[in-house]
Each structure stands twice: as structure tokens, then as C-alpha cells.
């Protein structure tokens, strides 16, 4: 049997040149930071608290080599809308002090361990699994998708997940996440990409929707395609070193759609006249599909 492919090489989550976030990079309110332990290592966690009682808990997984604070343009609107957010610093981040110790599949194991830790500590009453790129795959697996299961990691599928928000997840990758693995997705999900979301000549932007196409039709699986949007929204998320221009209006559309998804499904208010379903169809610069 061939050795499993290394996800970092095939997924091409090209966050490898992420700059360390400076204090002036965003005008975001500073979140609380926590440190917990799992499998003998520290996990640093960023925690955003809404002003009023939380509508729900979001556990967010960042992209490869990135960090939670590179996503404040997504996270802060969630918090402003009333959601509490926890986001760990994964070992593959360039900001992690032990990143050199977790190469290849070791980083995948650690990601699953991180999210299990957060789920047990903060999501025992139910939570939303969210993420971007490599983190979107992490969120989809928590929502029932079946990826490569490393040694020492229990089945990551978590019945406590209510909704999955997956921003630009990877294409199906033989030996790591197959289309058949995406077909086991069992939760309501919003899966987003853009028509310039191309990280490899061998992978078109459409492949970021593999999870949506493979998942069984259940009326609560949505695909959001944004015109002229790349993997990083022009550097608005994950890659603050990019020259831009930032695609802020398109990012706002993605965030607004994610909030409509939460209103419709996290609250069990899945009425046909919800704002989410009113957005179905092609309305440039976005197209929202449901199955």
C-alpha cells in the first residue's frame, strides 16, 4: 500500500508566506487568549465574546501556515452578530513555536486534536464548525466528512456540530480526502469559493466545490460562488502580505451569507422564506445554489 500523500503539498494551501500580524494590521478589538493542553502540548486559543448572550459557539480553524488573527474580517462580524468564537493556533502556523516538529500528516493529527479539545471544552452544548482552506477541511470532517484518520486520533465526526461553514475547502485528494469521503458529510453546510480561487494548474476553482457536489442532497447544503474572488479575497484573509486590492465587498457577501446560514439552521429556523433562500440563484457578483 502506498504511503498517504502529504496534504500540505497537494492541497496547495499557499499560506506559506504569511506575515506575522502587527498591532496596526487591523482595527479589530483584541480578543482574549487562552492556553489549554492536549496530547502533552500547549494549544493557544483566541476567544471573542459578543456583547450580549451568545446565539451560538463557533469553533474556527485557520488555513495552513496562517493564524486566527488573520481572519478578523470574518470573525468580528460573527461576534457583532452575537456569536462567540474560539480559534486555536494550529501547529502548522508560521507563528507556532513548534511548527518544525509537526511535518506532513503530523500537522493533520494535531489539527484534529486541537478541534476535539475545543469541542470538549467549549462546544459540549453544540457548536458551529468553521474554517478556511485547510481549516475548511477540518470543519467538514467535524461535520461528518471522512478524511484520512491518523494513528492515535479517534473518529473526528462530532454529533454536536449543528452547521459547517467551509470557506474554500480543498478538492478531493486521493489518499487524503476522497469524493466518497466528502459524501459522508452529515450536517447542514455552506461551502464557498470564487472564480479566481485557483491554487494549482491541475485544480480549477470548481474543485473547491467537490464537497458540495459529493454530499447527498438534503435541502441544507449550499454552494456560494463569488465572481473574481481568489483564495485569500485579495489578501483580506490569511495572506496579509499580498499586494491586493482586497476584495472586501465580496468578503462581506460571504460573511453575510454565512450569517444567513446560521440564522436558518443553527437556530432550527429553516423556513423557506429565510434570507438565505431568498438569495438562491445567480445574482452577480454571487451565485448561491442549494441541494
Buried (B, 14 or more C-beta within 10 A) or exposed (E): EEEBBBBBEBBBBBBEEBEEBEEEEBEBEEBEEBEBEBEEBEBBBBBBBBEEEBBBBBBBBBBBBBBBBBBBBBBBBBBEBBBBBBBBBBBBBBBBEEBEEBEBBEBBBBBBBBBBBBBEBBBEEBBBBBBBBBBBBBBBBBBBBBBBBBEEBEEBBBEBBBBBBBBBBBBBBEBBBBBEBBBBBBBBBBBBBBBBBBBEEEBBBBBBBBBBBBBEEEEBBBBBBBBEBBBBBBBBBBBBEBEEEBBEEBBBBBBBBBBBBBBBBBEEEBEEEBBBBEBEEEEEBBBBBBE
